[in-house]
């Protein structure tokens, strides 16, 4: 099991792999200590299937000359430390609808590591690159499947990770050991909190959404904002990939059409603290006001301490008063455990943004293009998922 910076060895597993993937009680993370909670597991980029690797034996020894381990390790260390293939992978890879923020980071890091080791002299061809991406997606899916078995709700239920080949075909990747295991693909959900007589009651398995062909927006194809808005006339579930340095994206062009008719909106964003982050939230409230239907906005965010909480509350008080004049109620809640960044509408739509509302790069000057018109401002890399509740 490996992430981009460290190794965590699980060691021996008491049950067989077949028993684990077909069990509602066991998962591949079972031997880990309690300190490895879901928050830590979600940061693991790759779970290597050790049971697929041959055991060491004397038949692997050579009678020829070789490099001692110390020298080889130093050579790898120098090679990997002085190269960075992440940007190359980000420009080339195309991932599917179910790939979320940490999934994407984990997959990209694994592919980058493979390129460093296997292609130190240049980029691989399309067939080789697709093979590396498929392996990275499989290893990340193995992590997500285990988390999905442990979590009593559907936070990690989008396990059908996929990628697009060079020819444009979308491929959903499965882990060989669990592809036909219903207990892993559709785990039972236990009731939260209440204990029924005899045992916890279970609800029916939650079906995993089927893969869909997704829309990808890249820096090479910057359509005007008007064209992007026109594409949203027939609303459906969408996955938008915003690349680093992209322009042409505003809140209105990305998801404005989905806000129509929503009367109550819940905005969860743990980092609305700095002036520019609060300004982004003001822009969202302005967009909601222009839609004409909203009557209540619930804003849930986080803070580090009491002083910061007071500062945030004071800055948002003026916004609350302004919205009240427009017959819109703004309520502020603080949740120090908050992590996800979502906009939930009472119309049933959920907008999940990897970076929350903070999708723009900081302008270099107040007098440059994009300082005021966000459609001209360069973006940070993120994903926007829009789907029904």
C-alpha positions in Angstrom: 0.0 0.0 0.0 1.6 3.2 -1.1 1.0 6.9 -1.4 3.2 9.6 -3.0 5.5 10.1 -0.1 5.5 7.0 2.1 4.8 3.3 2.5 2.5 1.7 5.0 2.8 -2.1 5.2 -0.3 -4.0 6.3 1.5 -7.3 6.6 -0.3 -10.7 6.8 -4.1 -10.8 6.5 -5.8 -13.5 8.5 -8.6 -14.2 6.0 -8.3 -15.1 2.4 -8.8 -12.4 -0.2 -12.0 -14.1 -1.4 -13.4 -14.2 2.2 -12.7 -10.5 2.6 -14.2 -9.2 -0.6 -17.3 -11.3 -0.1 -17.8 -10.4 3.6 -19.9 -7.6 5.0 -17.7 -7.5 8.1 -14.1 -7.7 6.8 -12.1 -5.3 4.6 -8.5 -5.1 3.4 -7.7 -2.4 6.0 -8.6 -4.6 9.0 -5.0 -5.3 10.2 -4.3 -1.5 10.4 -4.2 0.2 13.8 -7.1 2.3 14.9 -5.1 5.5 14.2 -5.6 4.8 10.5 -9.1 6.2 10.4 -11.1 7.1 7.2 -9.5 10.5 7.0 -6.0 8.9 6.8 -7.2 6.1 4.4 -8.7 8.7 2.0 -5.2 10.1 1.6 -3.7 6.8 0.4 -3.1 7.1 -3.3 -2.6 3.4 -4.1 -3.1 0.0 -2.5 -0.7 -2.5 -4.1 -2.2 -6.1 -4.2 0.6 -7.9 -2.5 -1.2 -11.3 -3.0 -0.5 -10.9 -6.8 3.3 -10.6 -6.3 5.5 -13.7 -6.4 7.3 -14.6 -3.2 11.0 -14.2 -3.1 13.0 -17.3 -3.8 16.5 -18.4 -4.9 15.3 -18.7 -8.5 15.3 -14.9 -8.7 19.0 -14.6 -7.9 21.5 -13.9 -10.7 25.0 -15.1 -11.2 25.9 -12.0 -13.1 27.2 -8.6 -11.9 24.7 -6.2 -10.4 24.4 -2.9 -8.5 24.4 -3.0 -4.7 21.3 -1.8 -3.0 22.8 1.4 -1.6 24.0 2.6 -5.0 20.8 1.7 -6.8 18.7 3.4 -4.1 20.9 6.6 -4.3 20.5 6.6 -8.1 16.7 6.3 -7.8 16.6 9.0 -5.1 18.5 11.4 -7.3 16.5 10.6 -10.4 13.1 11.0 -8.7 14.0 14.0 -6.6 15.1 16.1 -9.6 12.1 15.3 -11.9 8.5 16.2 -11.7 6.0 14.5 -14.1 2.8 15.7 -12.4 2.1 18.6 -14.7 2.7 16.3 -17.8 0.2 13.8 -16.4 -2.3 16.5 -15.6 -2.3 17.8 -19.1 -2.6 14.3 -20.7 -4.9 12.3 -18.4 -8.7 12.3 -18.7 -10.7 10.8 -15.8 -14.3 9.9 -15.6 -17.4 11.2 -13.8 -17.0 9.3 -10.5 -13.4 10.4 -9.9 -13.5 12.8 -7.0 -10.8 15.2 -5.7 -8.6 12.8 -3.7 -9.2 10.1 -6.3 -7.8 12.3 -9.0 -4.8 13.4 -6.9 -4.0 9.8 -6.0 -4.3 8.5 -9.6 -2.1 11.4 -11.0 0.6 10.8 -8.3 0.7 7.1 -9.1 1.0 7.7 -12.8 3.7 10.3 -12.2 5.7 7.9 -10.2 5.4 5.2 -12.9 6.6 7.7 -15.5 9.6 8.7 -13.4 10.7 5.1 -13.1 9.7 3.6 -16.4 10.2 6.6 -18.8 13.0 8.8 -17.4 14.0 9.8 -20.9 10.6 11.1 -22.2 6.9 10.6 -22.4 5.3 7.1 -23.1 3.2 6.4 -26.1 -0.6 6.4 -25.9 -0.9 2.6 -25.3 1.7 2.7 -22.5 0.1 5.8 -20.9 -3.3 4.2 -20.9 -1.9 1.1 -19.2 -0.4 3.1 -16.4 -3.6 5.1 -15.9 -5.7 1.9 -15.7 -3.3 0.5 -13.1 -3.4 3.7 -11.1 -7.2 3.8 -11.2 -7.4 0.2 -10.1 -5.1 0.8 -7.1 -7.1 3.9 -6.0 -10.4 2.1 -6.5 -9.1 -0.6 -4.1 -8.7 2.1 -1.4 -12.1 3.5 -2.0 -13.9 0.2 -2.0 -12.6 -0.5 1.5 -13.7 2.9 2.8 -17.1 2.4 1.2 -17.5 -0.8 3.2 -16.7 0.9 6.4 -18.7 4.1 6.0 -22.3 3.9 7.1 -23.4 6.4 4.5 -22.7 7.0 0.8 -19.7 9.4 1.1 -17.4 7.0 -0.7 -20.1 5.2 -2.7 -18.9 6.5 -6.1 -16.4 3.6 -6.7 -16.9 3.1 -10.4 -13.8 5.0 -11.3 -13.0 5.4 -15.0 -10.7 7.0 -17.5 -10.7 7.9 -21.1 -8.3 6.2 -23.5 -6.5 8.1 -26.2 -9.2 7.2 -28.7 -11.9 8.8 -26.4 -13.4 5.5 -25.1 -14.4 5.6 -21.5 -13.2 2.6 -19.5 -14.6 1.7 -16.0 -11.8 -0.1 -14.1 -12.4 -2.9 -11.6 -10.2 -4.6 -9.0 -9.8 -8.2 -10.2 -10.4 -9.7 -6.7 -13.7 -7.8 -6.0 -15.3 -7.3 -9.5 -18.0 -9.9 -8.8 -18.2 -9.5 -5.0 -21.6 -8.0 -4.1 -20.5 -7.4 -0.5 -17.8 -5.0 -1.8 -19.6 -3.5 -4.8 -22.9 -2.8 -3.0 -22.2 -3.1 0.8 -25.1 -3.0 3.3 -25.6 0.2 5.2 -26.2 0.0 9.0 -28.6 2.5 10.6 -26.8 5.4 12.2 -27.1 5.9 16.0 -30.1 3.7 16.9 -29.6 0.1 18.0 -32.4 -2.3 17.3 -33.1 -5.4 19.3 -30.7 -8.3 18.5 -28.5 -6.4 16.1 -28.1 -3.4 14.0 -30.7 -3.3 11.2 -29.4 -3.1 7.7 -30.9 -1.2 4.8 -30.8 -2.3 1.2 -27.6 -2.0 -0.8 -27.1 1.4 -2.4 -26.7 1.0 -6.1 -23.6 2.5 -7.6 -24.2 5.0 -10.4 -23.4 3.7 -13.8 -20.5 5.4 -15.7 -21.4 8.2 -18.1 -19.6 10.0 -20.8 -18.4 13.3 -19.3 -17.6 16.7 -20.5 -14.0 17.9 -20.0 -13.0 21.6 -20.3 -9.3 22.2 -20.9 -7.1 25.2 -21.6 -6.8 24.0 -25.2 -10.6 24.5 -25.8 -11.7 27.6 -24.1 -15.3 28.1 -25.3 -17.0 31.5 -24.5 -19.1 31.8 -21.4 -22.2 32.1 -23.5 -21.6 28.8 -25.3 -21.0 27.1 -22.0 -24.3 28.4 -20.5 -26.1 27.3 -23.6 -24.9 23.7 -23.0 -26.7 23.7 -19.7 -30.2 24.2 -21.2 -31.0 20.5 -20.9 -29.9 20.0 -17.3 -28.3 16.7 -16.4 -25.6 15.3 -14.2 -22.2 16.7 -15.3 -18.5 16.5 -14.5 -16.5 19.5 -15.4 -12.7 19.4 -15.2 -11.1 22.9 -14.9 -7.4 22.9 -15.7 -4.8 25.2 -14.3 -4.6 28.5 -16.1 -8.0 28.0 -17.8 -10.1 31.1 -18.3 -13.8 31.6 -19.2 -15.3 30.2 -16.1 -17.7 32.0 -13.7 -20.1 30.6 -11.1 -22.9 31.5 -13.4 -21.4 29.7 -16.4 -20.5 26.7 -14.4 -23.7 26.0 -12.5 -25.9 29.1 -12.7 -28.7 27.3 -14.6 -28.9 24.7 -11.8 -29.8 27.3 -9.2 -33.0 28.3 -10.9 -36.1 27.6 -8.7 -34.1 26.8 -5.5 -35.6 28.5 -2.5 -33.2 27.0 0.2 -29.5 26.6 -0.4 -27.0 25.1 1.9 -23.3 26.1 1.3 -20.7 23.9 3.0 -17.2 25.3 2.6 -14.7 24.9 5.5 -12.4 27.7 4.3 -14.2 31.0 4.0 -11.9 33.0 6.2 -9.6 35.3 4.1 -11.1 38.5 2.4 -11.0 37.0 -1.1 -12.7 33.8 0.1 -15.5 35.9 1.7 -15.7 37.9 -1.4 -16.3 34.7 -3.4 -19.1 33.8 -1.1 -20.6 37.3 -1.6 -20.5 36.6 -5.4 -22.4 33.4 -4.9 -25.0 35.2 -2.9 -25.4 37.8 -5.6 -25.9 35.0 -8.2 -28.5 33.4 -6.0 -30.3 36.8 -5.6 -30.4 37.2 -9.4 -32.1 33.9 -9.7 -35.0 35.4 -7.9 -36.4 32.4 -6.0 -34.0 31.9 -3.0 -35.3 32.8 0.4 -32.8 31.1 2.8 -29.1 30.5 2.6 -27.4 28.4 5.2 -23.6 28.8 5.3 -21.6 26.2 7.1 -17.8 26.8 7.4 -14.9 26.3 9.8 -12.5 28.2 11.9 -9.3 27.7 13.8 -10.1 29.5 17.1 -12.6 31.8 18.8 -10.9 35.0 17.5 -11.1 33.9 13.9 -14.8 32.9 14.4 -15.6 36.4 15.7 -13.8 37.9 12.8 -15.6 35.8 10.2 -19.0 36.5 11.9 -18.4 40.2 11.9 -17.5 40.3 8.2 -20.5 38.3 7.2 -22.9 40.4 9.4 -23.0 43.2 6.7 -23.8 40.6 4.1 -26.6 39.2 6.3 -28.1 42.6 6.7 -28.0 43.3 3.0 -29.6 40.0 2.2 -32.3 40.6 4.8 -33.3 43.8 2.9 -33.8 41.5 -0.1 -36.0 39.2 1.9 -33.3 36.5 2.1 -32.3 34.9 5.4 -28.6 34.1 5.9 -27.6 31.8 8.7 -24.0 31.0 9.7 -22.9 27.8 11.3 -19.4 26.7 12.3 -18.3 23.0 12.1 -14.6 22.4 12.9 -15.0 18.8 11.4 -16.3 20.0 8.1 -14.3 18.9 5.1 -16.4 18.5 1.9 -17.3 21.5 -0.2 -20.8 21.4 -1.6 -23.8 23.5 -2.5 -27.0 21.7 -1.8 -30.3 22.9 -3.3 -33.8 22.1 -2.2 -34.6 21.4 -5.8 -32.5 18.2 -5.5 -29.2 19.3 -7.2 -25.9 19.0 -5.4 -22.9 20.9 -6.7 -19.6 19.6 -5.4 -16.5 21.7 -6.1 -13.1 20.3 -5.3 -11.7 23.6 -4.2 -15.0 25.1 -3.0 -15.7 28.6 -4.3 -11.9 29.4 -4.3 -11.3 28.4 -7.9 -9.4 31.4 -9.1 -5.8 32.4 -9.0 -4.9 35.6 -7.2 -4.4 38.4 -9.8 -1.0 39.9 -10.0 -2.4 43.4 -10.1 -5.7 45.3 -9.5 -5.3 46.7 -13.0 -5.0 43.6 -15.1 -7.5 41.7 -17.1 -9.5 39.4 -14.8 -9.2 41.7 -11.8 -12.9 42.4 -11.9 -14.3 40.2 -14.7 -13.9 36.6 -13.4 -14.5 35.1 -16.9 -11.1 36.6 -17.8 -9.3 35.5 -14.6 -7.1 32.4 -14.7 -8.3 29.4 -12.7 -6.8 26.9 -10.4 -7.1 23.2 -11.2 -10.3 21.6 -9.8 -13.3 19.4 -10.6 -17.0 20.4 -10.5 -19.5 17.6 -10.0 -23.2 18.3 -10.4 -25.7 15.5 -9.6 -29.1 14.9 -8.1 -29.5 14.0 -4.5 
